[in-house]
Amino acid sequence: MLELSNMNELIDTLICTDKANKVLAESYAKALSVPFCEIDSSSEFSSKAFAKILSEKTSKDCVLLMDEGGLHLQILHPSVFKIQVNFVSSQMEYRRTKGGGRNQLIAKAVGIKPNVFPVVIDATAGLGKDAFMLASLGCHVTMVERNPCVRTLLEDGLRRANKVAEKNSELKIILERLKLVSGDAKELFESQLIESAEVIYLDPMFPHPEKRALVKKDMQMLQFLVGEDEDAECLLESALSTKVGRVVVKRPRTDEAIAPEQASYVLEGKRNRYDIYLHSSKS
Ligand SMILES: C[S@@+](CC[C@H](N)C(=O)[O-])C[C@H]1O[C@@H](n2cnc3c(N)ncnc32)[C@H](O)[C@@H]1O
């Protein structure tokens, strides 16, 4: 797992502007071993002016920010941009309700069929979008994330979504299918976690900086935090060495496969493709 000390080379402060969630924000800061700082945001600031105030509290290019919208990674340099895990954003709602349901490539890639909803380990959870989509299609999904900061963003995203779900039974059912586990998936593949899994889903970070323009902005910003997943080939090999019968790798459409092993078949979309490795002898 990424050491907290490595993470702290990128982030050295968690700033809270939301009095109501001060205790929670402090607990996140403590768990991540980053200093906590509270600022009064009662005055109206432009986002530029606010970024300047935040910049004065850190020597790094980003901070963790707990505001009324929850926990964010606030990038301050080279551009001002925030990312967070938001399972109930309008974008997620649109993808869930109008994104094509079981006809989406991701559904076909993991093997969803009428009344067949495989149990999935999403070994590269990131901002949880793919995991949430699979859960909304009916799969039970264990999200594994090794970056402590991303894992905390996921934890906070689940907390906020669960609040919304108190008044939304459909969302509640979806969230009940999602579980978050912290750690390096390569190590967790050797644990009990793997016992009930039918699919391992991998979406390692896009490797080539020169192709970053092809990736959505939030993924570019996430890359700022987690870097490149240089051990992606190793992760795939570990996944293939488990008894799980189906391993799915999401890749940019035109990119090479992450390992020399030949995929059993490939599903290709406009931007992405899914390399599917089947191990019938193991399933
Ligand atoms: C491209 S992002 C995944 C995006 C995700 N599919 C989504 O829909 O938001 C890759 C994430 O996988 C995590 N990751 C990469 N290798 C991992 C491993 N071996 N174990 C756990 N997490 C890993 C990275 O820290 C990063 O957050």
The ligand as a Gaussian input file, in Angstrom:
#p B3LYP/6-31G(d) Opt

LIG

0 1
 C       -7.946000       4.789000     -13.055000
 S       -8.325000       4.701000     -11.343000
 C       -9.783000       3.693000     -11.353000
 C      -11.014000       4.462000     -11.701000
 C      -12.276000       3.707000     -11.376000
 N      -12.479000       2.571000     -12.264000
 C      -13.497000       4.603000     -11.398000
 O      -14.497000       4.242000     -12.055000
 O      -13.483000       5.667000     -10.732000
 C       -7.157000       3.551000     -10.696000
 C       -7.188000       3.449000      -9.165000
 O       -6.716000       2.139000      -8.811000
 C       -5.895000       2.222000      -7.672000
 N       -4.999000       1.049000      -7.718000
 C       -4.089000       0.751000      -8.671000
 N       -3.476000      -0.401000      -8.412000
 C       -4.026000      -0.875000      -7.258000
 C       -3.803000      -2.044000      -6.469000
 N       -2.864000      -2.927000      -6.798000
 N       -4.537000      -2.230000      -5.361000
 C       -5.480000      -1.312000      -5.013000
 N       -5.721000      -0.164000      -5.700000
 C       -5.002000       0.044000      -6.819000
 C       -5.187000       3.567000      -7.832000
 O       -4.729000       4.049000      -6.580000
 C       -6.289000       4.437000      -8.430000
 O       -7.040000       5.085000      -7.427000

